[in-house]
């Protein structure tokens, strides 16, 4: 999947933003804290949730995207607004909607190649110009009709949107009934690993076990960044205090430093190292057409990591789309300004502009200085 353009509005929360055009595989959203950068990423994640049958209170959208097969879709719709005082703090809270009053779809439309595939309003639903019976008003038609071949292509594409947050404190415990051993037997080729729905850590483990040549490329790239490291491994957790069900489902990354006799497990390595391993794995192991959202790209990363990872996202990546946020001067100054989207806010309206809209200087230094002045006016 590649997001071509996007326009979103949330009537319940009282914000909207301009249509964004995405012309490259890397987009860096830059702006002061509170400008709305993270809000944009969360709204993109909400599109994936809507495609999976969730209702988002007061949410309106229009997205143009293409699939890996080159099929282009335009999907738009909107939910009604329910006034409520309930707060939602995280994704886990959002999944508790079954106990709450749900918003209903006011309209939904899906087109491809100038053909209207889905046309829905409060009174009727058409699929390929055929009247449909009354269906759930809380779930998108993309979700309801996801087994239809043309709809499945759009559904599968939207499910390639992912948000990377692998550096939270605590172990990364897989929520799965399948042991790592059973997955190792199931996904024993690179294609099957890459095209699986497993998270990137599990894919890294499967690559370590079944595709040593590819794992060696990931290892070498990591060692290019951290030259004090001589080896990496990822194996099932072995901790006596935890139930066997947890340990056999959880892969743990460890690194070996030069002249240090013992391996360093991920709970004792720097968060920057851990995050770098995940980002490098993304480049090699994400499904073709994945859209990877990274909030505050600079978090936990040293300058040595930032340079190489940025270069990989721009030059090594051919089939992935990265949308990242940053307000860190070093990040902004080291990503060419043609990849910038400058985010500013006035009240509930989030404005998103290309760097060319501001006629920034041609040199990297001039462009960065001008950007700094633009953002100072917003702070």
N, C-alpha and C positions, 0 to 999 in steps of 0.2 A: 504494500500500500504506500502511496505517496499522497500526502495532503497537498492539494493545489491551492485552495483558498478556503477561508473560514470566516464566518460571522456569527457571533453569539450574543445572547442577552439573557439576563436573569431578572425577571420582573419581581420575584419574591425578595431577592437580596438587593435589588435596586441598582444594578450596574449593566452596562453594555460596552461593547468595543467595536471599533471600526473593522471592516473586512480586512483580513490579512491575506496577502498573496505570498506563497512560498515558492521561490524560484530555484532553490538549491537543496541539496541533501543536508545542509547544516544551516540552522537559523539560531542566532544568538540574540535573545531578548535582553536589552540593556535598559537600565533605568534606576532611579533612586529606590530605596526601600519604601514599600507601600504604593508604588506606581501601578501595580496590577500584574506583574510578571508571573507570579505564582498562580494568581487567579486564572490566567490564560491556560496554564498547564492543567490545573484542576478541571477547568471546563472541557478541555480535550478528553480527559479521562472520563468525564461525565458522558460524553458521546459514546464511549465504549460501554458504559453501564446501561445507557438507554438501548443500545443494540442488543444487550443481554436481558432485556425485559424489565428494567428498572424505570420508575417514574421519578422525574426530577421536578420539584415544585417550581412553577413559573418559568421554566427553561425554554428558550427558543433558539433554534439553530438553522444554519445553512452551511453545508460543507460540500465542497467539490473534491473528489479524490479519485485516484486511479489504482487499479490492482496490478499485481505483478504480470498479469496477462495483457495489460494495456487497456482494459475496459475502464471507461470513465463513468462515474456516477455523480449525480447531484441529489443529495438527501437533505430535506428540510422538514421542519415540524415545530410544534410548540405545545407545551402543557399549560393547563389553566393554573391560576394562582390561588393557593389556599393560605389564608392568613393564620399563622400559628406562632406560638412563642417557644416551640420546641427547638432546641439547639442540637446540632450535629457536629461533633468534634473531630471525628476521624472516619476512615472507611468502614471500620467495624460498626460504628453507629449508623452509618448510611444503610448497611445491610439489614437493619432491624425494621425496615419499612413495613413489614407485614403486620406489625401491631399498630400502625399509624394510618390515618386517613391519607389516601393516595390521590395525587393529581391525575386528571384525565387528559388525554390528548385532544387538543382542539383541532389540529390538522396535522397531516403528514403526507409527504410526497416524495417519491423516488423515481428518478428518470435516468435513462442511459441511452446514448445514441439517439437523442431526440424522441425516444419512446417513453411514454409514461407507464411505469410498471406498477406503481402504487399511488392511489389518490384517495385520501381519507379526510373526512370531516366528521362533525358530530352526528350527522344524519346518515351517512353512507360510507361504504368502503368498496373501492374498485381495485381488482388485481388483474392486470392485462385487459382492462375494460370489461371485466366480468364482475357482476355484483356479488359481494361476499355476504355471508350471514353475519349477524351481530357477534362481535368478538370483544375480548377484553379491551376496555378503553384505557387501561393503565399501562399496556405493553405495546411497544412499537411493532409495526407490521414486519419489519425486518426480523425481529425475534420470532414472531408467530409463524412466519413463512420461511424460516431459515433452512428448511429442507428442500425447498424449491431451488433448482440449480442456479438460476440467474440471481436469486436473492441470496443463496448460500455464498456466492462469490463476494457479494458486498458484506455479508455478515462475517465471513472469515477475514476479510481485509480489516474491518473495524476492530476485530479482536487482536490485531497485531499492534495495537497501541499499548505501550507499556511504560510504567514509571519505575525508575530505578531508585531503590532505597535499601541498599545492602549493607549499610554501615551503621545501622542502629545498634545500640548496646544489646548484648545478649546473643544467644545462639540463634542461628537461622534454622528453625525446626520446620521440616516439611509437613504439610497437612495432607497426608496421603496414606492410603491403606497398602500401597505397594512398597515393598522393601526396595532398597537400592539394588540388591542382588537380582530381583525380578526385572527391574528396569534395565539392568546391565544385559540381561538375556534378551530383552525385548528390543532394545535399541542398540544394535551391534554394528551399524554402519554410520558413516558421517552424515549421509542424507537423512537417515531415520532420526538421528540425534538432532540435527538442525531443524528439521520439520516437525519435531515433537512439540507438545504443549508444555513441556517441563520448564521450570525456571532456569535461569542462566547458570546458577551454581550446580544444579543437577546435571545440566548439559556438560559442564566442565568435568564433573566426576565421570560421566559416561565416556567422554573423550579421553580422559586419563586412562580409563580401563580398556577401551576398545579401539581408540584411534591414536596410538602413541606418536605418530608422525605429526599430526595436527597439534597435539598437546605440546610437542617439542617446539613448534613455532610460537605458541602462546608463551611458553617458558622463556624462549629466547628473547621475545619482545619485552617481557617483564624484566629480564636481566639487563637488557639494554638501558633500562631506566634506573634500576637499582643494581649497580655493578658490584655491590658487596654481597649479593645473593648468588649462590651457586646452584640451587635446585628448588623445585616446588613439587609438592604432592598434594593429592586430595583423596581422602579415604574415609570410610565409615567411622563415626565417632566411637571411641572406646573409653567410656567413663563408667566406673563401677557403680557410682551413686545413682545413675539414671536407669529407668526401665529399659529393657532390651528393645521394646517396640520403638522407643525414641532413638536409641543409638543406631539401630540398623536402618533407620529412615533418614539419618542426618549425616551429610558429608562435611568433613572438616578440612579446611585448607591449612597447610603447614609450609613453612619456608626454611631453607637451610642457609645460614650465613657462612661465609668463608672464615675459617679458623675458629668456629664455634661448634663444639662437639654435638650439641643437642639441637633437634628440630624445634622451631618456634611455631607454636600453634596459633591460629588466627586470633584467639582471645588475648594473645600477648604481643601481637604484631601491631604496627602503627595502622591507624585507620586509613591513612593515605596509601599505604601498600595494599591493603585489602581492597580498597576502592579501585585502585589501578588494575589489579588482577581482574576484577569484574568488568571494567571498561574494555580491557584488551579482549576478554572473552566475548563481550558483545560483538566486537568487530568480526570475530571468527565464527561465532556459533549462533547468532540470532537468525531467525527465519528471514528469508528474502522478503523485502517489503515491510519489515518492522519499522514502526515509528517509536523512537525511544525518547522519552521526556526526562530531562535532567535538571532538577532545581538546584540553583547555586552551584554551578559546575566546579567552582574553586574549592568547595568544602573539603577539608582534610588533605588537599593535594598540594604538594610542594611544587616549586617552579620547575624542577627536573621532570615531574610527571606531566605538568600542564603542557609543556612544549610538545612532547612526543604524542600525547593523546590527542591534542588539537590537530596535529599534522595527520594523524591516522584518520580522524573523522572527516577531514577535508579531502585527503588524497587517496587513502587506502580503501575507503568505503565507497562501494558502487551501488549497493542495493538497499541500504538502510537510510532512514531519515532521522536526524537528530535535531531536537528542539530543546535548547538549553537556556537557562537564565544566568545572569551574572551582574554584579555591581562592582566586581573587583578590577581595579585599574590594570593589573598585569594581564588578566584574561582578555579584557576588552582591547588592550593595546596590541595583543599578539594574535588576534583573529582579524583577518582583513575586513575592512569596513563594509564591503559589499555583502557580507553575511549578517550585518547588524539589522535589527529591528528596534527602533528607539521608542520606548514605552513611556508615556506621560499620562497624567490623570487630571481631570477637572471634575470634581464632584464624583458622580457615579459613572461618568463617561471616560473610558480608557482609550487613549489615542495611540495608534501604532503607525509609525512612519519608517520608510526606508531612509538609509543614510543619504541617498541622493536627493531626497526632499529638502535637506538642509544645505545642499551644495557644499559638502565638507571638502577640506583641502585634499589635494591629491596625495600628499605624503602621509605616511602612517602617523607621524608625530603631529602634523597640522590637524588631521582628522580627529585625533584623540583630544587635543586641546580644545577644539571647537565643541566636541561632544561634552566635555567637562563643563564648559560654559552653559550649554543647553540644559544640562541636568542640574546645575547650580540654581538656575532660575526656577526649577520645579521643587527644590528642597526647602 
